[in-house]
Amino acid sequence: MKAVLKGIFFIVFLFFINTTLAQTINPALMHGPWKTSWITAADEPSGDYGVYYFRKTIVLASKPSVFNIHVSADNRYKLYVNQKLVSLGPARSDTYYWNYETVDLAPYLSAGKNMIAAQVWNDGEYRPEAQISLRAGFIIQGDTPAEEIVNTDKTWKGTRDKAFKPITGIGWHPYYVAGPGERVDFNTSIKNWDKADLDDSAWKNAVRIDAGNPKGTVNAFGWMLVPTPIPAMEMKLQRIEKLRKAEGIVVPASFPATQTAVTIPANTTATLILDQGYLTNAFVTLNFSKGKNAGIGISYTESLFKTLAGPQGRIKGNRNDVDGKIFVGRRDSIIADGATDNSFTTLTWRTFRYIELKITTQSEPLVIDDIYGTFTGYPFQMNAKLETGNPEVQQMLDIGWRTARLCAVETYMDCPYYEQLQYVGDTRIQALVSFYNSGDDRLVRNAINQMDHSRLAEGVTLSRHPSFSPQVISTFSLWYIGMLHDYWMYRPDSLFIKDKLAGARDVLNFFAKYQQADGSLKNTPYWAFVDWVNDKGWDFGQAPKSADGTSAILDLQLMWAYQQAAQMEAKMGMPAFAAMYKAKAAQLKATIQRKYWDAGQKLYADTEEKQLFSQHTNSIAVLAGMVNDAGAHNLALKLQNDTSLTKCTIYFKYYLHQAMVKGGLGNDYLNWLSIWRDNIKMGLTTWAEISDLNHNRSDCHAWGASPNIELYRTVLGVDTYAPGFSKIKIEPHLGNIKSISGEVPHPNGKVYAKYALVNGKWNVSVDLPKNTTGIFVWKGKTFQLKTGNNNLVI
């Protein structure tokens, strides 16, 4: 078994490269009932925590050239063919859009007997918050009659591995919802369950629990099956870089960076702290031998803590530090059975920089044969480049890209360690990072579809989806409209967005119910989250409200959403809606000016009482067009220099920086990155959730990765100038930079730009991809750009 698992990386990596290509799906399977069934193990509870194995031997007359199958499970599965891992899934969604993966098994099959086996698990009541579920189940459907030999039915055998028990929580934080750890007793575990020569005579035949029903073919009971819209996840071997601490034993210097055996003597307690060197998402594999009844604890954390309690509360401190600090985190636990060549691989990936191994042996020594990770994530490729000669800029781009990648697996996520939930506010920024850095828009479309599916009958979207527990952040529904507008402007796929306009109308109709006669929103229900701010008047991330229940930031955000919806309706929707939204935006603009503008402060107040002022309100005022160019410049100066304003955290700086750029201060962009510099100084390898770097929450939030947008959009100056990125605007903001070049992915290829200051003149070279034109803007002057190469001396 160990030999098989030790080779898992190489097999999986090749598989996932192959399956990123589109697979065929028999049209009959899209429009009619499948010939297969959902199955489960006999005599087992349907909704409780459980790990199951299913297997079937098939006999083939010859090795096939193609053997496409469609596979899914609830909650999750790992599918093996002849002991080779060929698929993991399903990609998360909800029961009305339950994903199945399509896999060509031909490369793994041979003439004669073949073993098809699956590990399926249901986390039951301990499931991750992002996991929607009905009950434990597994299904395979062959694409054509030639492949139907693998269809799941009672000819499959199944059993439950009762050696697995859940480990819940992380022991110190009240909102950890990313799923349980695993406690596995190897004394009772089922070994070699995927081997052809296993004696499975004691296993029972699988039990049919439901038909395989493509979405729309029946009455929406059960799982409504749809082909997954995203590619298979990347899988890549990732050695753990170094040992930071060893207590109780002496460890060879080569461990764990290279495969090195470590022996823990009998009757010994040993603790090892391993350091990946950077935060990662990975399946962790531990290979071990002997050590009968030894206990092995594996814990994972983003960083260690200076304190967990006391007057200062929980404090992390510098993330590079280990000595004198406390290790707490998500846990797995193993009881060894004394056999050789044992191997444990986590069911799902873990997020960690640090791993703690705590081993307590009994009367027999235990040998750690190896420990390593297999990185996983959405298979984004970095297709952008920026050359500034400034190592700090490159370091920020690298950290931002790592943050974005760790927060993108089968969905975008707010954070990989604590929640793994796809929130609209986070996802809007993550989507633009994907556009500017990769150009791959498949996960963006998936996110938009899922948010559209989440809308409640009253019109508002859920704040996050998929999510087992519904949550509504009303302001995030407005950011959803902004996300639609972003996609429309950056991707040549207007029909996709046109299909979403009905949902956008529902969202705006929801807010219209709470608008007063003057257009101002009053007592909007649900959580009106804006930013994690604790200043006066702010309440759990909600901006201050006037005595009558109104709020400037909510009115401004609604006005901006009306403007964006009007633009989309005018181009591809209904003119009547465009006219109505324009009128509503105009009414709000007049009301906002009257209610919130403070002529003395020359700022927009947060409330009608005009006692509280924030960067948030004034940033959105600039972006929503409350002021002309001169007014935008004056507000931008206030945003940059007025220390009395409530400050944006790392998340809302995305909007703050855009406002200051619109106000003409873009040449100062590199001076605005102090919080990112502070992250680096504190040893973070991904961007933290909030600006208080001693906080006790997430070290990895991609809503803070906006420099991976703005270093290309603001500094290099590449932006869309028309829907679909059909026209390109180049307006660099170089500050003190004397030479810079870069490239940005575009739907038609790439945009290249290069600027060099030579003898007091700027040599500018811009290359636009096919079927695009654009403009170059420099100090208020506009130059026309054509497809292909453009050279200017200015």
N, C-alpha and C positions, 0 to 999 in steps of 0.2 A: 504493500500500500504506500509506503514511504517513497519508493522509487517513482510511482505514478505521480504523487503530489509534488515531488521535487521538480518534476518536469512540467508542472502546470503552466508556468509562465510562457514557455516557448510555444506550447500548443495553443494556448489561449490567444497569444499575441498574433499568431498567424491567422487564427480563426476570425478575430475581430477585424483584421485588415480585409479579409475576404468578404465578410458580411456587411461591410459598409456599402457595398454595391447593391443596387435594387434587386430584389428577388421577385420572381413572377408569382402571382397568386391566381389560381384558377377562378375565373369570373363566377362560376357556379357557387363557389364558397363565399362570395360576397353577397349573394342575393337569395340564398336558400339555406335550409337547415343543413348542418354538417352531419356526416354519417358516423361520427364518433360521439363520445359522451365524456362529460366531466366525471372523474372517478375520485374516490378517497379510500383510505384503508378501512377494512371491515372492523366493526365493533369498537370504534374509537369516537370520542366526543367531537362534535362538529366544529365548535367554536373556541375550544380551549387551546392553550399553548401546546405545540407539538411539532416534532421533526419526523418526517416520514420518508421512506424509500419506496420507489416503484420501479419495477423492472420487467423486461420481456425479452426473450430470445427470438430473433427472426432469422430465417434461412433464405439466402439469396443464391440464385443459380450462378450469377456472375457479378463482378463489381460494377455498380451502376455509374454512368457518367453524370447523371443528375438524380438527386433524391430529395426533393423539397418537402419539408414538413412545416406545420404551423403549430406553435406550442405556447401554452400559457399556464398560469397557476394562481392560486390565492393562498397565502400572500405572495410567496416567491418560490423560484425553482433554480436549480442548477442541473443542466441536462448533459449526460455523458454518453458517448458512443464508444464502445470498446475501451472504456476507462479514460477516454479523452474528453475533457470539458469542451463543449461545443456551443453552449448558449447559457446566458443568465437572464433572468427577467421575472415577471414582465415589467416593462416600463410603467411607472406609476400613473394612474389616472383615477377614474371613478367607475362605478358599475355600469353606467350608461354608455361609457366609452372604454371598455375593458380591453387593454392592448394584448395582442399576441405577436410573437416574433416569428419570422419566416427564416428557416435555416436550411441550407443545402447540406445534407449529411453525407453526400457521395464521397468526399475526400476521406472520410473516417470509416467507411464500410468496406467490406471485402467479400469475396465469394465464400459461401458457406455460412456458418453460424456467426451472428453478431449480437452483442448485448447492448440493448438500449436501457439506460437506467437514469433515474432522476432523484435528486434530493429536493424535497419540498418541505417548506416550513410555514407554520402559522403562528404568529406571535400572540394570538388571542387578545386578551384584555391588555397585554403589555405592548401591543403593536405600536409602531411609530405614529405620531399624530398625522403624518402625511400618508399613512397607509389606510385606504378605504378597503373594507373587506366584507364578505358574506360568510364564508366558512372555508375550511381547508379543502382544496380541490386541485386537480391536475388534469390537463387535456392536451392531446396531440391529435392532429388531423393531417393525413397525407394529402398532398396537393392534387394528385390524380389517383385513379384506381391502382396504379403501379406502386404507390407509396402507402396505400391504405392498410397495408400489413402492420403498420405501427400504430394505427388508431387505438386510442385508449378505450378499453372495455373490460369485461370480466376475465379476459385471457391474460391481462396484466396481473402481477402479484404486488402486494403492498404490505408494509408493516410500519409500526411506529418505533422509533429509537428512544426508549424511555430513559436512556442515560443522560439526555439533555434536560436541563431545568433552566428557567429564566433567572437572570440577575437584574434587578430593577434599579433605576435611578443612578445617581452618581454620588450620593451620600452627603451632598452639601448645598445643592441649589434646588429651589422649589419648582423651577420650570425647565426641566430636562425632558424632552419628548421625542428623542431620536431612537427609541427602541431599546430592548433589553440586551444585556450581555448573556453569555452562555456558560453554564456550569455543566461539565461533561465528566462523567465517571467512566473511565476507560475499562473498568472492571466489568461493566455491564453493557458497554457500547456494542453496536453491530458493526463488525469490521468486514472489509472486502465486499460490501454490498453491491458494488458495481462490477465485480469479477464474474466471468462466465461460469467458472467452476464452483461457485458458492452453492452449497446445499441449501436451497430455499424451500424445501419440502414443508417446513413448518409455517411458511408464510401463507396467508390466506389470499384468495382471489380478491381483486379490487371490487369495490361496490360502486355502481352507477348512482350519481346523485342529480344529474341534470343533463339536458341535451346541450349540444354545442350550437349556440344561436348567434349568427351575425346580427349586428345592430339593425333594428328596423324590421326584422323578419317575423318577430313574435310580439308578445304583449309587454315586453320590458321587464319581465320577471328574470331574476338571475343575472348572469354576466352577459352584457351586450357586447359581443366581440367585434373589435376593429383592428385592422393592421396597424402596428406601431408606426408613427410618423417620423421617428428619429432613428439614426443608425445605432448599431451596437456600441457599447462603451469601450473606451480604450483600456487595455490591460498591459502593464509594463513592469518588469522586474525592478525592484527598488531595494537595494541593500541599505541596511541601517548603518549610519556613518561611524558612530563611536560609542564607547562605554564611558559614561561620566562618573559613575560611582559603583563600587563593589564592597559589600559588607558580608563577612562570614566566609568568603573564599577568595582565593587568588585566581584571576582570570587572565588567559593569554592575551597579549597585546593585539593580536590580529582579530579578536572577537569584538563586535559582530560584523565588521566591515567585510570580512571574508569568511567563508564557511570554516568554522573552527569548533571542535568539540570542547565542551566545558563540563567537568565532572563536579557534582556536588556530593561530598562524602555522606555516608550514612549518619543519621541523627544530627543533621545540620540544618540551620536556618540561614539562608543566604538571600540577599537583596541586591539586585542589579538595576541601575538606572541607565537606559539606553537613549541616545540622542540621535534622531534622524538628521538634525542640523537645520531643518526647516519644517514647517507644518505640511502635512500631506493627508490624503485619503488613500487607504490601502487595505486590502485583505492581508491579514497577518498570518503567517505560517510558522508554527513551532514544531520542529522535528526533535524527538526525544526517545530515549531508551532506558529500560530497567527502572529502578526506583519504585519498587512495589509500594503502593499506597501513599506515595509522595504527593503533597499538595503543591500545585503550581498556580500562582495567581498572576494574571497579566492585566495590568492597568494602563490606561491611555489618557494622556492629558495634553492640552495645548501648551501649558506652562505650569511651573510649580508656584506655590503660594508662600509669601512671607508670613502672612497671618490668615487665620480662618475666622477669628472672632475678636472680641475686645472693642475698645473705643473706636478704632480705625476700621473695623469690619474686615472683610476679606480683601486682601491686597496681593497682587501678583508681583509687582516690582519688575526688574529687568528680566526679560524672558530668557536670556542666556544663562542666568544664574541657577545653580543647583544647590550648592553648599548652604546648609542652614535653613533650607526651605522645605515645605511640606508637599508631599505628593498625594493628590486626590484626583479621582477621575473614573471614567467608565471602566468596567471590569469584566474579565472572563476568568474562569476557574477550571482547573483540570485536576482529576485524581488519576495518577498513573497506575497501570496494572502490572508493571514489571516486565512487559514484553519489549522486544527490540523493534526498531524501525517504526515507532508510532509517529503519527503526524496529525496535527490539529491545524485546521484553517478556519478562520471565522466565517460564519454564514454570510454576513454582510461586512462591508468595509468599515474600518475604524478611522477616525480622525485623530491625529496625534502629531506632536513633535517628539514627545518623550514617552517611553514605555518603561514601566517598572515590572520586573520579574521578581516575584517573591516565592521562593521555593523552600519547603519544609520536608526533609526526607525522613523516612523511618529507618528500618534496619538495613536497607539496601541503598547504595549510591544511585543517583540519577544522573544521566548524561544528556545534556543539551547538545544535540547533533548540529542544529542550525536554527536560526531565526531570521526571517526576512519579510519584506512586504511586496505586494503586487499592486502598484498604483492603479487606480481606476478613475474614470471621469468621462464626461462627454468628449468625443474625439475632436475637439477644436484644434486647429493648426494656426500658429502665429504667422500671418501673412502681411503684417505691417513691419515697417522698419523706420527708425529714426536715428540719424547720426549727427550728434552735436559736439562731440569731443568732450562732453561733460559726463563723467562716470556716475555722478549722483542722479542725473536724469535717467540713465540706463538702469540704474538700480531701482528707481521708482517704477519704471515700466516693468521690470522683471517681477517685482513684488506685486504690483497690481495685476499682472497676468496670472501669477500663481493664485492670488486671491480669487480672481474671476474663475479660474479653472476649478478650484476646490468648491466653489459655490455653484457649480454646474455639473450635474450628473444626468439623471433622466429627466429632471426638471431643473430650473434655476432654484436656488435656495438662499434664504437669508444667511444661514450659517451651517456648516456641515457637522459641527460637533453637538450643538444643543437642540436644534429644532428641525432643520432640513425642510423648511416650509417655503413655498413659492409665493412670496408677498409681492403685490403689484408695485409698491413704492420702490422696493429693491430691484425688481425685475426690469423696470423701465431703464434704469441706469445700466444694469447688466446687459440688456439687449444692445445698447449703443456701444458698450465695450466690445461685444461680439461683432458688430458691424465694422467698427474701426480697426479691430485687431485681427479678425479672422475673415470676415465676410460671409461666414456660414450662418444662414438665417433659419435653419430648420428648428432649432430649439426655441427661437423667438416665436415662430409661428405656432409651435406647440403650446407655448405659454399663453399667447393671445387666445387660442382656441379654448384652453382650459379656463381662463378667466371669463370668457364669454359663456361657457357652459355653466359657470358658477352662479350666474345671476339669479337672484331671488324673484319671486312673483311681483314684489313691489318695485323691482327695477334695478336695485343696487347690486353690484357684484360682491362676492365675498372678498375679504382682504387678501385671502390666500387660498390656493387650490392646487392640487388636491389636499383636502384636510378632512379628517374624520369628524372633527368638531367644527361646525360653522363659526366663523368670526367675521364681523363686518367692521371695517374702518372706512367710514363714508368718504373721507378725503382720497382714499386710494382708488375709489371708483372714478374720481376725476382724473387721477394720474393714469388710469386705464385709457381714458380718451386721449390723453397726451401720448400714451404708448402707441395707440392706433395712428395718430398723426405722425409720430416719428417713423413708424414702419412705412407709411404712405410716402413720406418724403425721401426715405433712404433706399427703398426697395421697389423694383419695377413690377409690382404685383397689386395693382389697384383693385382687381376683382376680389382678392382676398379681403381687403379692407372694406370694399363695398358691401360684402356679405355681413360685416360686423356693424354697419350703420344702424340697423334696427335695434341692436343691443345698446349702442350709444344713445339712441333716442330714449330708450327705457331708463338709462341712468339719469339723463338730464330731466326726464319727467319726474323721477323720484325727487330730485332736488327742487324742481319747480313747486312741488307741494309745500315746501317750507320757505318759499320766498314771500316776503311781505309785499304790500302794494308798491313800495319803492324798489323792489327787486332784491333787497337785502335778505340774506338767510337768517332765520331765527330758530334757535333751539333745534338744530339739525340732530336727528337721533343717531345713535351708535357712537362709536369711538372716533372722534375727529382728530386723529393723530397727525401731528405736523413734524416734530423733531424731538429727540431726547434732550430737552432743555429743562432746567430746574430753576430758572429765574422767577422772580415775582410774577404772579398771575398765571404761570404755566402749571398745568395739572396733568401729570403722567403723560407728557408728550403733547398735550393739547394746548393750543395757543390761548392767550387771554380772551375773555368774552366781555362784552359790554353788559351793563346791568339788565338790558332788555334781551340778552341772549344772542346778540349778533357779534360778529368777529370779522375784522378786516381781512385776515388771511383767507378765511373761507369764502368771503365775497369775491376776493381777487382770484382765487383759484377757480371758482365757478365762472367768473367772467372770461378767464383764459380758456376754459373748456368750451364755453359757448363759441368763442372765436375759432378755435380749432375745428369744432364740429361744423361750423358754418362754412369753413373753407372746404372741408371734405364733402359736405352736402352739395355745395355749389358745383363741384367738379364731377361728382359721380353719384349723387343722391337725388334728393327732391328739392327743387328750388324753394318751395314753400317753407321747408324746415330751415334752409339757409337764411331766408329772409327773417324768419321768426328768431333764430339764434342771434343774428346780427342786431336785431332790435333789442333783445334781452341783454346782450352785451353792452350796447349803448346805454341802456337804462342803468345797468349796474355801474358803468363808468361814471355817470353823473352822480349817482348815489354815493359811491366810494369817495369821490372828490369832495362831496359836501360833508360826509360824515366823518372821514378819517384824516383829511389833509390838515396839518397844523402849519399855518403860515409862519408862525414864529420860529418853530423848529425846522421848517422847510423839510418836513418828513411826513410820511404816512404813519399815523398812530395805529397801534394794535386794536384799540377799542374806541368807541365814540367819546369816552371821557378824556381821551388824549393825554393819558398819564404814562402809558407804557409804549415803548418803541423797540422794534426789532429789525435785525437784518433780514429776517424771513419775509415780513410784510413788504418791506421796501424793495427787496429783490424781485418778488413776484409783481409788484407794481411796475417795475421797469420792464420785465419780460412780457407782461400783459398789455403794455402800451399805454399806461396811464399818463405818461409824460412824453414830450417831444425829445429830440436829440439833445438839446441844451439841458432840459430837465433831467434826462437820463444821466448826463454827465455829472450834474450837480448831485444827484442821488448816489451815483457811483462813488464820488469822492466821500460822501457821508458814510457809505457802506465800508469804505476802506479805512477811514480815519477816525470816525466817531466812536470812541471807546465806551460810550454810555449805552449803546445799542445792545440788546440781547443778541448774543453771538450764535451763529449757526454751528452745529457740530459737523463732523466730517461728512455725514450724509448730505445735509442740506447745503453744504458748500458747492455741490453740483449746480444748484440754482443761483447761489450767491455769485459764483465766478462767472457764470453766463451773463448775469446782470451787469457786473463790472466791466466785462468785455463789451457788452452793448453800450455801456456808458463811456466807452473810449479809453479804458484803462488796460487793455489787453497786453500792452508791452510790459506790464508789471507782473504778468502771470507767475513767473518763476519765484517771485517774492511772496506769493500767497500760500506757499506749500509748507508752512511751519509745522502743521500737525502731522504731515507725512514724514517730515524730518524727525519729529519727536518720536514717531513710531519706530523709525530706524534706530534712533539712539537707545530706545528701550528694548532693543533686541527682537522686535517683531519681524517675522518673515512673511506675514500677510497683514492687511490693514484691519485694524480693530473696529469694533462695532461703534464705539463712541469716542469722543475726544478725551475723556478722562482715562488715561492709560493705566491708572491703578485700579480700574474697575474690575468687577469680578465676573464679567460676562465674556462674550465671544471675542476671540482674537482674529476672527476671519469673517469679515462682512464685505461683500463685493459692492455694496452701495457706496463704499469709500474708494472705489477704484476709478473715480472720475478723471484723474490725471491720464489714464490710458485712453480717454476720449480727448481731453483738452490739449494734451501735448501734440496731437495731430490736428484737431479742429481749430484750436486757438493759436498755438505757437507756429506749427507748420502751415496752418490756415486753410485746410481742406474741408469744405462743407458742401452740402447739397444746396442747390439754388432753384430747384423745381421738383415737383413730385417724381418719384422714381429715380432720383439722382440723375435725371436726364440732362440737367445743366449743373455745372460745377462752379462754385465760388471759391476762389483762392484769395484769402486775406490774411497774410502772416502777421504775427505780433512777436517780433524778434527781440525786443528789449536790448540787452547788451550783447546778444549773440552776433558774431561776425561771419559765421559759416555754419550752414545746416543743410541737411538733405534728408529726404524721407520718401516713403511710399505707403499708400493706403489702399486696401482692397476696395474694389468698386464692382457693381454687378456686371460691368462689361470688361473688366480686367483690373488694371491698377492705375492710380493717379500718382505720378512722380513729381516731386518738387525739389528744387535745389536753389539755395541763395548763398551768395558769397560777396562780401564787401571788399572791393578791390579799388585802391586809389580813390576812395571817397564815393565810388559808384557801386550800386548793387547790380551784380550779374544774376539774372533770374532765368531759370530754366524750368518750364512746366510741361509735362507730357500728359495729355488727356487720352483716355481709352477710346476705342471706336464708338461711333454714333453718339458722341457727347461734344458739347461746346461749353463755354463758360466765360467767366470774367475774372480778371485779376485786379484787386483793389489795393492801392498803396497811397496812404496819406490823403484819402479823399478822392483820389483820381482813379478812374476805371479804365482798364484795358481789356479789349476783347480777346478771347482765347479760342483757338480752333482745335479740332481733333488732331492728335499727334503732338509733335514737339513745338513749343513756343519759347522764344528767347527774347528777353528784354534787358536793357541797360537803363537803370533809373537812378 
